[in-house]
Structure formats: C-alpha cells, structure tokens
C-alpha cells in the first residue's frame, strides 16, 4: 500500500485545502426573499427553523445565501409562509402575487 500524503499508512485522511464557495447570486436572492416573506409573516428565524426542524443559524445561512436551499426544503418554506414557490424566483410574479394578497 502506498503512503498517503499525510505520511501515514492510509488510515488518516490528509488535510486538503478546499476553496470556499462564494454565494451564488441566485442563492443570495432566494435567501433574501425567504427573509422578506418570513418578516412579512412576523416569524423569527427561530420560529421558521422550529417548523423546519432546523436551528435559527441554518435559517440565517439560507437567508444570507451561504447555504443552498434544496428544492424540497424550499417547498416546505413556501408552505409554511403560505406563498407559491415561484415567488422566490420570479420578480414580476412576486409583485403580482403580493399585490393580490394586500402586501
């Protein structure tokens, strides 16, 4: 067996510098909209997190765009906030939908 880069016999994983991913502009925008809709509903990050089974820090990371929100999780968020999932993406749809709800 060849020696691993860490100098061991392969039992330990070598430390590898992995570049941090910068937040994607879509992730940032979706997160901003999660925050906007959450605040319109009067929910704290902790309250939304509790309904999702997450910590408030995870919700905070979603809202900052630091962590991507998977499709299933985004659907759960939309259900909790009682909005169409498309409102997280389409600005024109968001404006029409919010106007029809009196926001």
C-alpha positions as CSV (number, residue, x, y, z in Angstrom):
1,X,0.0,0.0,0.0
2,X,1.4,3.4,-0.9
3,X,1.8,6.0,1.8
4,X,-0.8,8.7,1.9
5,X,0.2,12.4,1.6
6,X,-0.1,12.7,5.4
7,X,2.7,10.3,5.9
8,X,0.6,7.5,7.4
9,X,-0.4,4.1,6.0
10,X,-3.7,5.4,4.7
11,X,-5.7,5.2,7.9
12,X,-5.8,9.0,8.3
13,X,-7.2,11.4,5.7
14,X,-4.8,14.1,4.6
15,X,-5.9,17.7,5.2
16,X,-6.8,19.3,1.9
17,X,-7.4,22.9,1.4
18,X,-10.8,23.2,-0.4
19,X,-11.6,26.7,-1.6
20,X,-14.7,28.1,0.0
21,X,-17.6,28.6,-2.4
22,X,-18.8,32.2,-2.8
23,X,-22.5,32.6,-2.5
24,X,-24.2,32.4,-5.9
25,X,-26.3,35.4,-6.8
26,X,-29.4,33.2,-7.2
27,X,-28.8,31.7,-3.7
28,X,-28.5,35.2,-2.3
29,X,-31.7,36.4,-4.0
30,X,-33.7,33.4,-2.9
31,X,-32.4,33.8,0.7
32,X,-33.3,37.5,0.7
33,X,-36.8,36.6,-0.4
34,X,-37.1,33.9,2.3
35,X,-36.2,36.6,4.8
36,X,-38.6,39.2,3.3
37,X,-41.6,36.8,3.3
38,X,-40.7,35.5,6.8
39,X,-40.6,39.0,8.2
40,X,-43.9,39.9,6.5
41,X,-45.5,36.9,8.3
42,X,-44.0,38.1,11.6
43,X,-41.9,34.9,12.1
44,X,-38.4,34.9,13.7
45,X,-35.6,32.8,12.3
46,X,-36.0,30.6,15.3
47,X,-39.8,30.1,14.7
48,X,-39.2,29.2,11.0
49,X,-36.4,26.9,11.9
50,X,-38.5,25.1,14.5
51,X,-41.2,24.4,11.9
52,X,-38.5,23.1,9.5
53,X,-36.6,21.2,12.2
54,X,-33.5,23.5,11.8
55,X,-31.6,25.8,14.0
56,X,-32.0,29.6,13.6
57,X,-28.4,29.6,12.4
58,X,-29.3,27.4,9.5
59,X,-32.2,29.7,8.5
60,X,-29.8,32.6,8.8
61,X,-27.3,30.9,6.5
62,X,-30.1,30.2,4.0
63,X,-31.1,33.9,4.1
64,X,-27.6,35.1,3.6
65,X,-27.2,32.7,0.6
66,X,-24.3,30.9,2.4
67,X,-26.1,27.6,2.2
68,X,-28.2,26.5,-0.8
69,X,-31.8,25.6,-0.1
70,X,-32.8,22.3,-1.7
71,X,-36.0,22.0,-3.7
72,X,-37.9,20.0,-1.1
73,X,-36.8,22.4,1.7
74,X,-37.8,25.4,-0.4
75,X,-41.2,23.9,-0.9
76,X,-41.6,23.4,2.8
77,X,-40.6,27.0,3.4
78,X,-43.2,28.1,0.8
79,X,-45.9,26.1,2.5
80,X,-45.0,27.5,5.9
81,X,-45.0,31.1,4.6
82,X,-48.2,30.3,2.5
83,X,-46.7,31.6,-0.8
84,X,-46.3,30.0,-4.2
85,X,-42.8,28.6,-4.6
86,X,-42.3,30.7,-7.7
87,X,-42.4,33.8,-5.6
88,X,-38.8,33.0,-4.6
89,X,-37.7,33.4,-8.2
90,X,-39.9,35.5,-10.5
91,X,-39.9,39.2,-9.5
92,X,-42.9,40.0,-11.7
93,X,-44.8,37.1,-10.3
94,X,-43.8,38.1,-6.8
95,X,-45.1,41.7,-7.2
96,X,-48.4,40.5,-8.7
97,X,-48.9,37.8,-6.0
98,X,-48.0,40.2,-3.2
99,X,-50.3,42.9,-4.5
100,X,-53.2,40.4,-4.7
101,X,-52.6,39.5,-1.1
102,X,-52.5,43.1,0.0
103,X,-48.8,43.3,0.8
